[in-house]
């Protein structure tokens, strides 16, 4: 009998409380299947999608180090999310909409029954693991700004602290019940503000704090393998349907609408980027096509569940042009070394997407949203601008503080000789190519 009592106590301590609830809420098997598949698609975006996309654009001496960052984050943030990240992001509101409480630490109370505040037809853990994949990819996007020069140990510490202190609170502001931007009425269907603006602005700060690569603007730093980058871009495009259409949190018409908007915007942005590049440089490039499609995917992310196909086409076409100019003119003019254009594509694209949501959103597409300026709702643009400003400012300030503290304690950048050797050998004692 004592052993049985002890076993029940351990189960109570380590299993979510809702597992023991009496009458189960209704779980829709179709919705659950779609969200689980979507979670797997978003995982694919990080590794191998983003890992290959970024690694193809660095020099061959840094290919493994770049891939390692994405795969490592998939492991690290998965654990952080379960231990405290999900609770801080989506737990019961604290401090007037600023952060979630610690009631769900270790997934205590996050069980197999639906939580109607977030998704009424899928298990709470299903929603949790779907959101986990968003938390994983967001810091991974930042790695493009400091590629080829950050210490791996410092990268790990920064990623854990940044996700906890920047991503988790902003996710709470925008998506959690009681979050202040959520209650304000700002719209972000799948992460334009939470994912792309936070990571893009943080990427710019990281590039400025860490400094430029040795030889930047004095020697060629061309991508070492565009085929790797293209495979990564294809996987990102494929996985993005889970990112955006999965955010409908059900196998329903809204998921279909978001799917169509996502593909349309990506295609339009790829074409507009290539067209502008062709006019500007005389030839279209495959790297430009890939960069354009990613810019379109970024821009449509906050709007995917609120806009129709034509709006998505216009939004995406504008994104390709805007992001092309941010990468081709702003970066060279200001001479900062955002190695893989994390700010130019994700930061700028995310900001345009948030503004475009305020312009093109339609309650006819999604009654849970609002009408944008072009559909008779002028108030939404102002709310979107507040969300952009708050997220960007918060991300910039806390990223700067974190980087400065880490630099003082353990150093951010690899030694000069290690950078010349490459991160593959200096940080991991491996080589991507042995030919």
Secondary structure as UniProt FT lines:
FT   HELIX           2..14
FT   HELIX           17..20
FT   HELIX           29..44
FT   HELIX           45..50
FT   HELIX           51..55
FT   TURN            56..57
FT   HELIX           60..62
FT   HELIX           63..80
FT   HELIX           81..85
FT   HELIX           86..90
FT   STRAND          93..94
FT   TURN            95..98
FT   STRAND          99..100
FT   TURN            103..104
FT   HELIX           105..107
FT   TURN            108..109
FT   TURN            116..118
FT   TURN            120..121
FT   HELIX           124..142
FT   TURN            143..145
FT   TURN            147..149
FT   HELIX           152..162
FT   HELIX           163..167
FT   HELIX           168..175
FT   TURN            177..178
FT   HELIX           180..184
FT   HELIX           192..197
FT   HELIX           198..210
FT   TURN            214..218
FT   HELIX           226..244
FT   HELIX           245..248
FT   HELIX           253..281
FT   HELIX           286..301
FT   TURN            302..306
FT   HELIX           309..325
FT   HELIX           326..330
FT   HELIX           331..334
FT   TURN            339..340
FT   HELIX           343..347
FT   HELIX           348..360
FT   TURN            363..365
FT   TURN            367..368
FT   HELIX           373..375
FT   HELIX           379..409
FT   HELIX           416..421
FT   HELIX           423..428
//
